[in-house]
Amino acid sequence: MQNGDTVFYENMSIGKVENEYQLTVTTPMNIEPVHFQITSSTKTSFTAENPKNDYPKIITYLKVGEDIKATISGGGEAVDYLFVKVKD
């Protein structure tokens, strides 16, 4: 959000395709969804990879307390995002 307007958004989903789990990302900038294979996971994190994607090639999510840290990397500079749980 910037000045009350949405400047960027994406939709993500996790699903099982054949015998593998995938993270699927859809954005207004891409005509087709981008699929990332989940290559590792723990109780508090997972990593999804797509070596054919220009950027990012790797997406990692890590639960930190009640928050979530996302890191995108591979094919460019690594960037961290912190998603903070909003208290009611």
Secondary structure, DSSP 8 states (H G I E B T S, - for coil): -BTTB-----EEEEEEETTEEEEEEE-TT-SS-EEEEEEEE-SSEEEEE-TTSSS-SEEEEEEETTEEEEEEESSS--EEEEE-----
